């Protein structure tokens, strides 16, 4: 089975965050937009994180757990707000960090964290949770700032969010073609953030084969979001030559590996901001307000 097939089979059994939702309610779990690369049929413990359609920062998420590819259930009895940060520490263990807002904090500046570990217990045939979970809160489907296009980061197109952190991987520092490079956890979307209107931008690797935006006049796939610079307007394009992030992603021994921006994390380089979420990557220029929301299915410009 593939991750998509697994989600199609078991995803509908995950209880919704709200009771009595109709099937087309946007607050149901987004089973088509969920990242499935974290599911591993060979691992003792793997996962898929579910979010609602067009989630806000503080919208609920549920973690589906799997043993050797078979669905076990959710990590917790009910979903929690904010995208959890999850990393594998062993074949049978995951480190999970839940985010929560302290009193007076807006969703974009939520600073509370609750780390827990999830471990597959072979003796009991179940998952053991160690650590203290956040306090349960009523689920919310919106944050204070609206998204400029469906699915995008709330407040995108506006000022840099207070919780944003600098991109840590800078290629060619101090040179005229200095570039901040990053990728999403799935590796499907990556960016070269810099001043150049054409070479600076973001690529969606799956578009090269899937061609959701077609090809240019000589048959090359439109897979590159160009025009994120302060002098440009975002649009789909081709890109000649390997991008800086792709070089580091495919050959980290010889090139600088890009920063992996975890789901729920917001980063920036100069006037460019990128917010990573399970349903896609939102990048915009705070000087122009223009940007794009990108995922495997489509790209929406604003």
N, C-alpha and C positions, 0 to 999 in steps of 0.2 A: 504494500500500500504506500501511497505517497502522503505527504503532510496534508495536501489539499483533500484527499479522500478521507483521511482520518478526521479532519475537521468537519467534513460533510456528514460523516457517520455519527460522531459523538457530540459535536458542537450543539445541536438542538437540545441535548439533554441537560445542558448547563442552565440552572435557574436564572431567570432575568433579575436584574437589580431592582426592578419595580414589578409589582403584581399586576396581572390583568392586561398586559400589553398586547395589542394587535400585532399580527405578523409583519406588517409594514411600518410599524412604529420605529422611528430612528433611534429610540432608546434601547431597542433589542441589540443583542450582540452582533457585531459585524463579522460574520463568518467568512466573507469573501476577502475582506481587507486585512485579516489577521496575519501576522508573520508566522510562517510555519517552518522556517528553517531550523528553529530550535528543537523541533521534534526529531527524535533519533530512535529508529527501530532497534538499534543495537545497544543503547545505553540502559543501564539499570534505572536511571531516572532522567526524564527529559520533560519539556514543558512547551505549552503554547499559551501566550497571554491574549486574553480577549478584551476588547474595548467596545463601547457602543459606536454606532455610526456617527461620524463627525464629532469625535470626543473633544471636550474641553479639557484643560489641564486637570481639573479636579473631578472629572467624570470617573465613574467606577470602572475597575478592571478586575477580572477574575483570572487566576492562573490554573490552567488545566495541567494535570500531571499524568505521566505515562511511564510504564515499566515495560521494557523491551517492546515499545511501540503500542502497548495496550493501555487503554484509558483506565485510570485509577479513580478519578474524581478531581475535585478542585482542592487547591492547597488549603483553603480556609472555608468555613461554613458560609460566609457571605463575602461579597466583593468589597474591595477597599478603593478609596479615591486615589488618584494620581497613578502614573505608570510606575510599576515596581522596577527596580534595577536588579537584574538577575544575572548571575555568572556561575558557571560550572566550576566546582572545586575538586570534584572527583567524579568517576563514572556513576557513582550512586549518591552524589551530594550536590546541592545547590545552595549558594548564598543569595539571599533575597533581602533587599533594603526597601522598606515601605516609606513613603514620604507623607507628611501630614502638616497642616498649617497650625502654627501656634496662634494663641489669641491675638487678634488684631492684624494678622498677616493676610495679604491678598493671595489668591492662588498662584500668581506668578512669582511670589517671594516666599512661598512655603519653605520652611527650613527644618522642620522636625523630621527626624529619621528614626526608624525602628528596624535594626538588622535582625534577621532570623536565619536559621539554617534548616534545610529540608533534607532528610537522609532516608534512603530506602532501607528498611529493616527486613532482611531476608527471613529472619526467624518468625516474624509475625505476619509477613506478607503485606506490610503497610508502610506508610511514610511517617517518619517521626519529625515533629516540628520542635525546634529548640529556640528559645528567645521570646521576647514579649512583643505581641502584636500591637498596632496602634489602637486607640479607642475607636469603637465603631461609630460611624456618623451616618446620617441620612444621605442617600446618594443624590448627587447634583448632576444635571446634564449641561449646565452652562457655567461659564465664568463671567466676570464683570465685563470683559472686553469681547466684542463680537468677532467672529472670523470673517475675513474679507471675501472668501469663497468657501463653499462647503468642504469641510474636512481640515481646513488650514488651522494653523496655530491661532488661538484667540488673541487679537490685538496686532496680528501681523500687518505690516504696512505702517505701523506707528513707531514710537520711540523704542529704543533697545530695552527689553525687559530688565528689571532690577536684578533678577537672579542669573542673568547671562554671565558666562565665564569666557575668557579669551581662548581662542583656538591655540592649542599647545604645540602643534606641529607646523613649523614655518620653513618652507623650502627657499633657498637662495636669500637668506636674511640680509637686509641692508642693500640689496641690489635693486635695480629698476624693475626687474621682473619678480620681485619677492611675492611668494604665493603661500597662502594658508591652505592646507589640504586636510580633508576630512572624508569619512565614509560613515554610512549607517551601519548598525550591527549586522544586518543581513548581507552587507557588502554590495547590494544592488545599486545604491545611489551614492555618488561621491561628488565632491566639489573641489575646484581650484578657485579659491577666493582671492581676487586681485583686481587691479585697476583696469586691465585690458578688457575691452567690451566683447571681444570675440573669444579669446582663449580663456578668460576668466568666466566661470560658470559652473554648472552641475551636469553630470551625466547619469543617465538611467540605463544601465547595461542591458537590461532585458529588452529595451526598445530596439536594440540592434537587430535582434531576431524577430521579435513580435511585431515591430513596425506599427504601433498604434497611430502614429502621425504620418505614416507613409515614408516616401523617399524624396530626395531632391531631383532636379532635372537630369542628373547623370546616374541616378539609381542608388545613391548612398542613403542609408537610414537616417532619419531625423531623430537623434537621440540625445542631443546636447542642448541644455537650456542656456542660451547666451543672453547678453544684454543686462546682466545684473549690476554692472558698474554704474557709477553716478551719471555717466553720459549716455546710457543706453536704456532700451525698453526690452524687457524679457520676451524671448520668443524661442521657438524650436529651431535647431540648426544641426548641421553636421559638424564634425570637428576633424580636421586633418592632423595626423600625428597623435602619439599617445599623450594623454593628459598626465599631469604630474602626479595626481593621486593614484591613477591606474598603474603607473610605473612602480610606485611604492607598494601598492596593494598586491600586485602580481609578482614582484621581485624585491621583497624587503631586505634581502641581503646586500643588494647593490644600490638600492635607492631608499630614500626616506619614507618610512611607512606612515600613512595618514593617521590622524587622530580618529578613533572610533567614538562617535557621539551617541551615547546611550539613549534609549527611549525615555522621554521626559526631560532630557537635557537641552539647554539652550546655550549656544556659543556665538561668539562674534569675532570679526576681524575688521578693524577700522569701522566703516559704516555698514558693513554687511553682517546680517544676523541669520542664523540657521537654527531652527527648532526641530528636534527629532521626536517622532511619535510612532506608535505601532502602525498607524494607517498611512504614514508618509513623512516626507521632509518638507518643511516650509522655510524658504529663504527669501529675504527681502533686503532692500537698501533703505536705511533710515533717512538718507538724504533725499530720495525721490519718492519713497512710499511704494515703489513698484516691487513686485516679487513673483514667486511661483510656489504652488503647492504640488509636490511631485510624489507619485507612487507608481507601483508596477502597472496599474491599469491606465492611468491618465496623468496629465499635468494641466493645472488650471492657473491662469495668470491673473494678476491683479495690479 
